Amino acid sequence: MAILKSRVGEVLTERVVGVPPRTPIGEAVRLMRGKNISSIVVIEDGRPVGIFTERNVVRLAASRGVAFAAAPISDVMSAPVLTVPRESYIYDVFNLLGNSKIRHLVAVNEDGSVAGMISQTNLVDHLGEDCFVRGETVADIMSRIVFSVPPTTSVLRALTEMADKSISCLVVAENGRPLGLLSERDVAAFVCEGVDVSRRNVGEVMTAPALCVSLREPARRAISLMRARRVRRLVVTDEEGVIQGLTTQTNIVKNLESRYIETLREVIREKDEALRSTSSDLEEKTIYLDALLHSLEHVGVVATDVDCRIRYFNPAAERLLGVRAGEMIGCDVHDTIEDYFTEHSRFENSVRLTRDHGSLGFSAFLGEGAERRYMRGRVGAIRDQGNEVRGYLLTLSDITERKLAEDTIRRMAFYDALTDLPNRLLFRDRLELELARTARSGSCMGLLCMDLNGFKEINDTLGHQAGDKVLQILARRVEDVVRRNDTAARVGGDEFLFILPDVGGEVHARALAARLTSAVEKPLNIGGAEVGVTASLGLALFPEHAGDADALLRAADRAMYVAKSRADDRSCCVLAECDETADPGGEVTDARSRPRALH
């Protein structure tokens, strides 16, 4: 496939639409609408510091309606922004886009300045006719997961659904048949037009009719339709017009990534067959192998004899390890690994095991601190025709950039961008694990739900930037208070949740709650102004108050709202009791289970 041999600089969009960090959000959204683009790069001193996309607009509209236009874009942009060097191969882009929930990457020059933008649209627009030569149909590449809503659904509810599920569109349907689409681009239009999302339903504002394609249509025809109509998605229907799935640019990118891997395997098989066919001519074979090994620009290759003395050291290995081949030839490879890697024991174990297992992989670190590079290696035994080991082959590749990108994406998925505390997704995972461990050990676990009092006034009087600063300071304070094995999470707005393993019962939980409220109540200096907040806390214990995660969360949340109703100028913590006694409206109806204050 021709596109896979290209570099980023050949397909990127060079004319990047960028704005400085202080640009009002409303101005940025209007600029996106006017240029008919899905993202804007936030640039400072020529370098990308963040990105603002239509998905950011959806999340803002779901939480604030359209009343956010005056705030600076730096408050809501996604940062740090994922970048890719201009000279990288397109495969790197497929790998990043195909394994993450993003559609845009900023291409940068060697000095870190913005070179352009590359998106899924760029990749799809440059696909050649050889990309789908095997005759795939739409059914082969589509996603069968479709989120649909009836036309009477309120726009606000639809936006909340899109924001919570991080999806780019909803299909508006009736009786299983598509009527239209509500996309992120439609939401950007709402913001520009000042649409009151609380008073409209999706049937009034959707893009209609929905652009559809049949299950049995060739995939290449669907791509041509997306190009011609300048859309990113098509609704897939059967012969009866019933929704079966969606085909999107994301599906195409993921399909091509797997195709690229298959192509590499075919090339390797072809080279292997060619190598075997020339085995009768040793000199030609030696020349061929030497040229092949030297051509591996990004894979270091080191060959040793049976005593682990280095006999071959290719140029890529020289670059990766920062040493010349002449200095390494004849050296013991174990000494080399020990000198250049911090975890050489994994390599030594791999060498010992290759006699029985053929080849084994290992990971290692090169250097320390900011200079640390992540390496992935593989060790294999070199055997003669009698299957006797004659030496070892070590291959090394630098995976630092990929690992850092994966770490960034993973952190974005599981941690709150503002406070760097675990988010709701990571909190829920840890809660389930801790409940299972507590049940096995027969110990006691506490769950605290905390909401701030007076936080809204800070936002209203000093602005959201001051409110964000308050949340960041309080996040560090509560981290200092909780124990090492506790979990403190921010799950939305000014709401925090705490998992307290092995808490030892009500007395110990009460003591920790007191330390938290004391930390929260300390005055804060925000921009020269002294402000203060208090906290309302709800405490539930497992297994005393509930037997599963949902019930425990309900019990703590209900107790927190009771505490909030009692709040005046001081913090208040209420202890919950059995969650099952609550009526459907959330009120406690049994005197025995009514939450009581902790004094």
C-alpha positions as CSV (number, residue, x, y, z in Angstrom):
1,M,0.0,0.0,0.0
2,A,1.6,3.2,-1.2
3,I,0.4,5.4,1.7
4,L,2.2,3.2,4.2
5,K,5.5,4.0,2.6
6,S,4.9,7.8,3.0
7,R,6.1,10.1,5.7
8,V,3.9,12.4,7.8
9,G,5.1,15.5,5.9
10,E,3.7,14.2,2.6
11,V,0.1,13.9,3.8
12,L,-0.3,16.5,6.6
13,T,-2.4,19.7,6.4
14,E,0.3,22.4,6.6
15,R,-2.1,25.4,7.1
16,V,-2.8,24.9,10.8
17,V,-5.6,27.0,12.4
18,G,-4.1,28.0,15.7
19,V,-5.0,30.4,18.5
20,P,-3.2,31.7,21.7
21,P,-4.1,30.3,25.1
22,R,-6.1,33.4,26.1
23,T,-8.5,33.2,23.2
24,P,-12.2,33.1,24.3
25,I,-13.8,29.7,23.7
26,G,-16.7,31.2,21.8
27,E,-14.3,32.9,19.4
28,A,-12.5,29.6,18.8
29,V,-15.8,27.7,18.2
30,R,-16.9,30.4,15.6
31,L,-13.5,30.0,13.9
32,M,-14.0,26.2,13.7
33,R,-17.4,26.7,12.2
34,G,-16.2,29.3,9.7
35,K,-13.3,27.2,8.6
36,N,-15.4,24.0,8.7
37,I,-12.8,22.2,10.7
38,S,-13.0,19.8,13.7
39,S,-10.1,21.1,15.8
40,I,-7.9,24.1,16.7
41,V,-4.3,24.0,17.9
42,V,-3.5,26.2,20.9
43,I,-0.1,27.7,20.2
44,E,2.3,29.6,22.4
45,D,5.8,30.8,21.1
46,G,5.3,28.7,18.0
47,R,4.8,25.4,19.9
48,P,1.7,23.4,20.5
49,V,0.5,23.6,24.1
50,G,-3.0,22.1,23.7
51,I,-5.7,21.2,21.3
52,F,-9.4,22.1,21.3
53,T,-11.8,19.8,19.3
54,E,-15.4,19.3,18.7
55,R,-15.4,16.7,21.4
56,N,-14.4,19.4,23.9
57,V,-17.4,21.5,22.7
58,V,-19.7,18.5,23.4
59,R,-18.4,18.1,26.9
60,L,-18.8,21.8,27.6
61,A,-22.3,22.0,26.2
62,A,-23.3,19.0,28.2
63,S,-22.1,20.5,31.5
64,R,-22.7,24.2,30.9
65,G,-25.2,24.6,28.1
66,V,-23.9,27.4,25.9
67,A,-22.8,29.7,28.8
68,F,-19.0,29.3,28.4
69,A,-18.1,31.4,25.4
70,A,-16.1,34.1,27.4
71,A,-13.8,31.7,29.2
72,P,-10.3,31.3,27.8
73,I,-9.6,28.3,25.7
74,S,-6.6,27.3,28.0
75,D,-9.1,26.4,30.7
76,V,-10.7,23.6,28.7
77,M,-8.2,22.6,26.0
78,S,-6.8,19.0,26.0
79,A,-3.2,19.1,27.2
80,P,-0.5,17.9,26.7
81,V,-1.2,17.5,23.0
82,L,0.0,14.3,21.3
83,T,2.6,15.1,18.6
84,V,4.4,13.2,15.9
85,P,7.6,14.2,14.1
86,R,7.2,15.5,10.5
87,E,9.7,12.9,9.3
88,S,7.9,9.9,10.9
89,Y,6.4,7.2,8.8
90,I,2.6,6.9,8.4
91,Y,2.7,3.6,10.3
92,D,3.4,5.6,13.5
93,V,0.3,7.6,12.8
94,F,-1.8,4.5,12.2
95,N,-0.5,3.0,15.5
96,L,-1.3,6.2,17.6
97,L,-4.7,6.9,16.0
98,G,-5.7,3.2,15.8
99,N,-5.1,2.5,19.5
100,S,-6.5,5.7,21.0
101,K,-9.8,7.6,21.0
102,I,-8.3,10.6,19.2
103,R,-8.7,11.7,15.6
104,H,-6.0,14.4,15.4
105,L,-2.2,14.6,15.8
106,V,-0.1,17.7,15.6
107,A,3.0,17.2,13.4
108,V,6.1,19.1,14.6
109,N,9.5,20.0,13.2
110,E,12.8,19.1,14.8
111,D,12.7,22.2,17.0
112,G,9.3,21.3,18.3
113,S,7.5,24.0,16.3
114,V,4.1,23.3,14.6
115,A,4.6,21.8,11.1
116,G,1.0,20.9,10.4
117,M,-2.0,18.7,11.4
118,I,-2.6,15.1,10.5
119,S,-6.0,13.5,11.1
120,Q,-8.0,10.4,10.2
121,T,-9.4,12.5,7.3
122,N,-5.9,13.1,5.9
123,L,-5.3,9.3,5.9
124,V,-8.6,8.4,4.3
125,D,-8.2,11.1,1.6
126,H,-4.8,9.7,0.6
127,L,-5.8,6.0,0.4
128,G,-4.9,4.4,-2.9
129,E,-6.9,1.8,-4.9
130,D,-4.7,-1.0,-3.5
131,C,-6.0,-0.5,0.1
132,F,-9.1,-2.8,-0.3
133,V,-8.1,-5.1,-3.1
134,R,-9.4,-8.2,-1.4
135,G,-13.0,-7.1,-1.9
136,E,-14.0,-6.2,1.7
137,T,-17.6,-5.2,2.2
138,V,-18.9,-2.6,4.6
139,A,-19.9,-5.4,7.0
140,D,-16.2,-6.4,7.2
141,I,-15.0,-3.1,8.6
142,M,-18.0,-1.5,10.3
143,S,-18.6,-1.2,14.1
144,R,-21.7,-3.0,15.3
145,I,-22.0,-0.8,18.4
146,V,-24.5,2.0,17.6
147,F,-25.8,4.5,20.1
148,S,-29.3,5.7,19.1
149,V,-32.0,7.9,20.6
150,P,-35.6,8.6,19.6
151,P,-36.3,12.1,18.0
152,T,-38.2,13.2,21.2
153,T,-35.0,13.0,23.3
154,S,-34.0,16.3,24.7
155,V,-30.8,17.8,23.3
156,L,-29.3,18.2,26.8
157,R,-29.8,14.5,27.5
158,A,-28.3,13.6,24.2
159,L,-25.2,15.8,24.8
160,T,-24.8,14.2,28.3
161,E,-24.9,10.8,26.7
162,M,-22.3,11.7,24.1
163,A,-20.0,13.3,26.7
164,D,-20.3,10.4,29.2
165,K,-19.6,7.7,26.5
166,S,-17.0,9.8,24.6
167,I,-18.8,9.2,21.3
168,S,-18.8,11.4,18.3
169,C,-22.4,11.0,17.2
170,L,-25.8,9.6,18.1
171,V,-28.1,8.1,15.5
172,V,-31.7,9.5,15.7
173,A,-33.9,6.5,15.0
174,E,-37.5,5.3,15.1
175,N,-38.6,1.7,14.9
176,G,-34.9,0.7,14.3
177,R,-34.6,2.9,11.2
178,P,-32.4,6.0,11.0
179,L,-34.0,9.4,10.7
180,G,-30.8,11.6,11.1
181,L,-27.6,12.1,13.0
182,L,-26.6,14.3,15.9
183,S,-22.8,14.9,15.6
184,E,-20.1,16.8,17.4
185,R,-20.2,19.3,14.5
186,D,-23.9,19.9,15.1
187,V,-23.1,20.7,18.7
188,A,-20.6,23.3,17.6
189,A,-23.3,24.9,15.5
190,F,-25.6,25.0,18.6
191,V,-22.9,26.9,20.5
192,C,-22.4,29.5,17.7
193,E,-26.2,30.0,17.3
194,G,-26.9,30.1,21.1
195,V,-29.4,27.3,21.0
196,D,-31.0,26.6,24.4
197,V,-30.2,22.9,24.6
198,S,-32.6,22.4,27.6
199,R,-35.7,23.3,25.5
200,R,-35.1,21.5,22.2
201,N,-35.3,17.9,21.2
202,V,-32.9,16.1,18.8
203,G,-35.6,15.7,16.1
204,E,-35.6,19.5,15.7
205,V,-31.8,19.9,15.4
206,M,-30.5,16.7,13.9
207,T,-28.8,16.5,10.5
208,A,-31.3,14.7,8.3
209,P,-31.6,12.5,6.4
210,A,-28.9,10.2,7.7
211,L,-26.4,9.2,5.1
212,C,-26.7,5.4,4.8
213,V,-24.9,2.5,3.1
214,S,-25.8,-1.1,2.7
215,L,-24.1,-4.0,4.6
216,R,-23.1,-5.6,1.3
217,E,-21.7,-2.5,-0.4
218,P,-17.9,-2.7,-1.2
219,A,-15.8,-1.0,1.4
220,R,-14.1,1.1,-1.2
221,R,-17.4,2.5,-2.4
222,A,-18.3,3.5,1.1
223,I,-15.0,5.4,1.4
224,S,-15.6,7.1,-1.9
225,L,-19.0,8.2,-0.6
226,M,-17.4,9.6,2.6
227,R,-14.9,11.5,0.6
228,A,-17.4,12.9,-1.9
229,R,-19.9,14.1,0.9
230,R,-17.1,15.2,3.3
231,V,-18.4,13.1,6.2
232,R,-16.7,11.0,8.7
233,R,-19.3,8.3,9.2
234,L,-22.1,6.4,7.5
235,V,-25.1,4.5,9.0
236,V,-25.1,0.9,7.9
237,T,-28.5,-0.7,7.2
238,D,-29.8,-4.0,5.9
239,E,-32.2,-4.6,3.0
240,E,-35.1,-3.6,5.2
241,G,-33.5,-0.3,6.1
242,V,-32.9,-1.4,9.8
243,I,-29.8,-0.1,11.5
244,Q,-27.0,-2.6,11.7
245,G,-23.9,-0.5,12.6
246,L,-21.7,2.4,11.7
247,T,-18.7,2.7,9.4
248,T,-16.4,5.5,10.3
249,Q,-12.9,6.8,9.5
250,T,-11.8,5.2,12.8
251,N,-12.8,1.7,11.4
252,I,-10.9,2.4,8.2
253,V,-7.7,3.4,10.1
254,K,-7.8,0.3,12.4
255,N,-8.4,-1.9,9.4
256,L,-5.4,-0.5,7.6
257,E,-3.2,-0.9,10.6
258,S,-3.9,-4.7,10.7
259,R,-3.4,-4.8,6.9
260,Y,0.0,-3.2,7.4
261,I,1.1,-5.9,9.8
262,E,-0.1,-8.6,7.4
263,T,1.9,-7.0,4.6
264,L,5.1,-7.0,6.8
265,R,4.6,-10.7,7.4
266,E,4.2,-11.4,3.7
267,V,7.4,-9.5,3.0
268,I,9.2,-11.5,5.7
269,R,7.9,-14.8,4.2
270,E,9.0,-13.8,0.7
271,K,12.5,-12.8,1.9
272,D,12.8,-16.1,3.8
273,E,11.9,-18.1,0.7
274,A,14.4,-16.1,-1.3
275,L,17.0,-16.7,1.3
276,R,16.5,-20.5,1.3
277,S,16.6,-20.6,-2.5
278,T,20.1,-19.1,-2.5
279,S,21.5,-21.3,0.3
280,S,23.7,-23.2,-2.2
281,D,25.8,-20.1,-2.8
282,L,27.4,-19.2,0.6
283,E,29.1,-16.0,-0.6
284,E,26.0,-14.6,-2.2
285,K,24.0,-15.4,0.9
286,T,26.5,-13.7,3.1
287,I,26.4,-10.5,1.0
288,Y,22.6,-10.6,1.0
289,L,22.4,-11.0,4.8
290,D,24.9,-8.3,5.5
291,A,23.0,-5.8,3.2
292,L,19.7,-6.8,4.8
293,L,21.0,-6.3,8.4
294,H,22.6,-3.0,7.5
295,S,19.3,-1.8,6.0
296,L,17.5,-2.2,9.3
297,E,17.6,1.4,10.3
298,H,15.6,1.1,13.5
299,V,16.5,-2.4,14.7
300,G,19.8,-3.1,16.4
301,V,21.2,-6.5,15.5
302,V,24.0,-8.2,17.5
303,A,25.2,-11.7,16.7
304,T,27.5,-13.8,19.0
305,D,29.2,-17.1,19.0
306,V,28.3,-20.0,21.3
307,D,30.5,-18.4,24.0
308,C,28.5,-15.1,23.8
309,R,31.4,-13.2,22.2
310,I,30.1,-10.5,19.8
311,R,30.8,-11.3,16.1
312,Y,28.4,-8.8,14.4
313,F,27.2,-5.4,15.4
314,N,25.0,-3.5,12.9
315,P,24.9,0.3,12.4
316,A,21.5,0.6,14.1
317,A,22.9,-1.1,17.3
318,E,25.7,1.5,17.2
319,R,23.2,4.3,17.2
320,L,21.0,2.8,19.9
321,L,23.9,2.1,22.3
322,G,26.1,5.0,21.3
323,V,29.2,2.8,20.7
324,R,31.1,1.8,17.6
325,A,31.0,-1.7,16.3
326,G,34.8,-2.0,16.4
327,E,34.8,-1.5,20.1
328,M,32.3,-4.3,20.6
329,I,33.5,-7.1,18.3
330,G,35.1,-9.8,20.5
331,C,33.5,-8.5,23.7
332,D,31.3,-10.7,25.9
333,V,27.7,-9.6,25.2
334,H,26.8,-10.0,28.9
335,D,29.3,-7.3,29.8
336,T,27.9,-5.1,27.1
337,I,24.4,-5.4,28.4
338,E,25.6,-4.8,31.9
339,D,27.4,-1.6,30.9
340,Y,24.5,-0.2,28.9
341,F,21.3,-1.4,30.5
342,T,19.9,-1.1,34.0
343,E,18.0,-4.4,33.9
344,H,20.4,-6.8,32.2
345,S,19.4,-9.8,34.3
346,R,16.3,-10.2,32.0
347,F,18.6,-10.6,29.0
348,E,20.8,-13.1,30.8
349,N,17.8,-15.2,31.7
350,S,16.7,-15.0,28.1
351,V,20.0,-16.3,26.8
352,R,19.9,-19.3,29.2
353,L,16.4,-20.2,28.1
354,T,16.8,-19.9,24.4
355,R,18.5,-23.3,24.3
356,D,15.1,-24.9,25.1
357,H,12.6,-22.3,23.8
358,G,14.1,-21.0,20.6
359,S,13.7,-17.3,21.2
360,L,12.5,-15.1,24.0
361,G,11.7,-11.4,24.4
362,F,12.8,-9.0,27.1
363,S,12.5,-5.3,28.1
364,A,15.2,-3.1,29.4
365,F,16.0,0.5,30.3
366,L,18.9,2.4,28.8
367,G,20.1,5.3,31.0
368,E,18.5,7.1,33.9
369,G,16.2,10.0,34.7
370,A,15.2,12.2,31.8
371,E,17.7,10.4,29.6
372,R,16.1,7.0,30.1
373,R,15.2,5.1,26.9
374,Y,12.9,2.1,26.8
375,M,14.2,-0.9,24.8
376,R,12.5,-4.0,23.6
377,G,14.7,-6.9,22.7
378,R,14.6,-10.5,21.6
379,V,17.2,-13.2,22.0
380,G,17.3,-16.3,19.7
381,A,19.6,-19.2,19.4
382,I,21.5,-19.7,16.1
383,R,21.5,-23.4,15.2
384,D,23.3,-25.4,12.6
385,Q,21.7,-28.1,10.4
386,G,22.2,-30.6,13.3
387,N,20.2,-28.3,15.6
388,E,23.2,-27.6,17.7
389,V,23.5,-24.1,19.1
390,R,26.3,-22.1,17.4
391,G,25.6,-18.7,18.7
392,Y,22.9,-16.1,19.7
393,L,21.1,-13.3,17.9
394,L,20.0,-10.2,19.8
395,T,17.7,-7.6,18.3
396,L,17.0,-4.3,19.9
397,S,14.4,-1.6,19.2
398,D,13.8,1.8,20.8
399,I,10.2,2.0,21.9
400,T,10.5,5.1,24.0
401,E,8.2,7.3,22.0
402,R,5.5,4.7,21.7
403,K,5.7,3.9,25.5
404,L,5.5,7.6,26.4
405,A,2.5,8.0,24.1
406,E,0.8,4.9,25.6
407,D,1.5,6.2,29.1
408,T,0.0,9.6,28.2
409,I,-3.1,8.1,26.7
410,R,-3.5,5.7,29.6
411,R,-3.2,8.6,32.1
412,M,-5.7,10.6,30.2
413,A,-8.1,7.7,30.4
414,F,-7.8,7.0,34.1
415,Y,-6.8,10.3,35.8
416,D,-8.6,13.7,36.2
417,A,-6.8,16.2,33.9
418,L,-7.2,19.1,36.4
419,T,-6.2,17.5,39.7
420,D,-4.3,14.5,38.6
421,L,-6.4,12.4,41.0
422,P,-7.9,9.1,39.8
423,N,-11.1,9.7,37.8
424,R,-14.5,7.9,38.1
425,L,-13.4,5.0,35.8
426,L,-10.2,4.2,37.8
427,F,-12.0,4.8,41.1
428,R,-14.7,2.2,40.2
429,D,-12.1,-0.4,39.2
430,R,-10.2,0.1,42.5
431,L,-13.5,0.0,44.5
432,E,-14.5,-3.4,43.0
433,L,-11.0,-4.8,43.7
434,E,-11.0,-3.5,47.2
435,L,-14.5,-4.9,48.0
436,A,-13.4,-8.3,46.8
437,R,-10.2,-8.2,48.9
438,T,-12.1,-7.0,52.0
439,A,-14.8,-9.7,51.6
440,R,-12.0,-12.4,51.5
441,S,-10.1,-11.0,54.5
442,G,-13.3,-10.3,56.6
443,S,-12.0,-6.8,57.4
444,C,-13.8,-3.5,57.2
445,M,-13.7,-0.9,54.4
446,G,-14.9,2.6,54.4
447,L,-16.2,4.8,51.6
448,L,-16.3,8.6,51.9
449,C,-18.3,10.9,49.6
450,M,-17.2,14.6,49.9
451,D,-18.8,17.7,48.4
452,L,-17.5,21.2,48.9
453,N,-19.6,24.0,50.4
454,G,-18.9,27.5,49.2
455,F,-17.2,26.4,46.0
456,K,-19.8,27.9,43.7
457,E,-19.4,31.3,45.2
458,I,-15.7,31.2,44.4
459,N,-16.4,30.4,40.8
460,D,-19.1,33.1,40.6
461,T,-17.0,35.8,42.2
462,L,-13.4,35.0,41.3
463,G,-14.0,33.0,38.1
464,H,-13.6,29.4,37.0
465,Q,-9.8,29.7,36.8
466,A,-9.7,30.5,40.6
467,G,-12.1,27.6,41.2
468,D,-9.8,25.2,39.3
469,K,-6.9,26.5,41.4
470,V,-8.9,25.7,44.6
471,L,-9.5,22.2,43.4
472,Q,-5.8,21.6,42.6
473,I,-4.7,22.8,46.1
474,L,-7.4,20.7,47.9
475,A,-6.4,17.7,45.8
476,R,-2.8,18.0,47.1
477,R,-4.0,18.5,50.7
478,V,-6.2,15.4,50.7
479,E,-3.4,13.4,49.2
480,D,-1.2,14.3,52.1
481,V,-4.0,13.3,54.6
482,V,-5.0,9.9,53.3
483,R,-2.9,6.8,53.9
484,R,-0.7,5.2,51.2
485,N,-3.2,2.4,50.4
486,D,-6.3,4.7,50.4
487,T,-7.6,6.1,47.1
488,A,-8.7,9.7,46.7
489,A,-10.6,10.5,43.4
490,R,-12.3,13.5,41.8
491,V,-15.4,12.3,40.1
492,G,-16.9,15.5,38.9
493,G,-17.2,19.2,39.7
494,D,-16.4,19.6,43.4
495,E,-17.2,16.0,44.4
496,F,-14.5,13.7,45.7
497,L,-14.6,10.0,46.7
498,F,-12.3,8.1,49.1
499,I,-11.7,4.4,49.4
500,L,-10.5,3.5,52.9
501,P,-9.3,-0.1,53.1
502,D,-8.8,-1.9,56.5
503,V,-10.3,1.2,58.2
504,G,-11.0,-0.7,61.4
505,G,-14.5,0.5,61.9
506,E,-16.4,3.7,62.6
507,V,-13.9,5.3,65.0
508,H,-11.0,5.1,62.6
509,A,-13.1,6.3,59.7
510,R,-14.3,9.2,61.8
511,A,-10.8,10.2,62.6
512,L,-9.8,10.2,58.9
513,A,-12.9,12.2,58.0
514,A,-11.9,14.8,60.7
515,R,-8.4,15.1,59.2
516,L,-9.9,15.6,55.7
517,T,-12.3,18.3,56.9
518,S,-9.5,20.0,58.8
519,A,-7.3,20.0,55.6
520,V,-10.2,21.4,53.5
521,E,-11.1,24.2,55.9
522,K,-7.6,25.7,56.0
523,P,-7.8,29.2,54.2
524,L,-6.6,29.4,50.6
525,N,-4.8,32.3,49.0
526,I,-6.1,32.6,45.4
527,G,-4.6,35.5,43.5
528,G,-4.0,37.5,46.6
529,A,-7.5,36.9,48.0
530,E,-8.1,34.7,51.0
531,V,-11.0,32.3,50.4
532,G,-12.4,29.3,52.4
533,V,-14.6,26.3,51.8
534,T,-16.1,23.6,54.0
535,A,-17.0,20.1,53.3
536,S,-20.1,17.8,53.5
537,L,-19.1,14.2,53.9
538,G,-21.1,11.0,53.8
539,L,-19.5,7.8,55.2
540,A,-20.6,4.2,54.5
541,L,-18.9,1.1,55.8
542,F,-18.6,-2.3,54.1
543,P,-20.1,-4.8,54.9
544,E,-22.1,-3.0,57.7
545,H,-24.1,-0.6,55.4
546,A,-24.1,-2.3,52.0
547,G,-23.0,-5.5,50.3
548,D,-21.9,-4.3,46.9
549,A,-20.3,-1.3,45.1
550,D,-23.5,0.3,43.9
551,A,-25.3,0.0,47.3
552,L,-22.2,1.4,49.1
553,L,-22.0,4.4,46.8
554,R,-25.7,5.1,47.2
555,A,-25.4,4.9,51.0
556,A,-22.4,7.2,51.1
557,D,-24.0,9.6,48.6
558,R,-27.3,9.8,50.5
559,A,-25.5,10.4,53.8
560,M,-23.5,13.2,52.1
561,Y,-26.7,14.9,51.0
562,V,-28.0,14.7,54.6
563,A,-24.8,16.3,55.8
564,K,-25.1,19.0,53.1
565,S,-28.6,19.8,54.3
566,R,-27.2,20.5,57.8
567,A,-24.2,22.5,56.6
568,D,-23.9,26.1,57.8
569,D,-20.4,27.6,58.2
570,R,-18.7,24.4,59.3
571,S,-18.0,21.0,57.8
572,C,-20.3,18.1,58.6
573,C,-19.9,14.3,58.2
574,V,-22.9,11.9,58.4
575,L,-22.6,8.2,58.9
576,A,-24.9,6.1,56.6
577,E,-26.7,3.0,57.5
578,C,-28.3,0.2,55.4
579,D,-28.9,1.2,51.8
580,E,-31.8,-1.2,51.2
581,T,-34.2,0.9,53.4
582,A,-34.2,3.8,51.0
583,D,-37.4,4.5,49.0
584,P,-37.3,5.0,45.2
585,G,-37.1,8.8,45.7
586,G,-33.9,8.5,47.7
587,E,-35.4,9.4,51.2
588,V,-34.6,7.4,54.2
589,T,-37.9,5.9,55.6
590,D,-36.9,3.8,58.5
591,A,-35.7,5.4,61.7
592,R,-33.2,2.6,62.3
593,S,-31.5,3.4,59.0
594,R,-31.6,7.2,59.0
595,P,-28.0,8.6,58.6
596,R,-26.7,10.2,61.8
597,A,-24.1,12.9,62.2
598,L,-20.5,12.1,63.5
599,H,-19.7,14.5,66.3
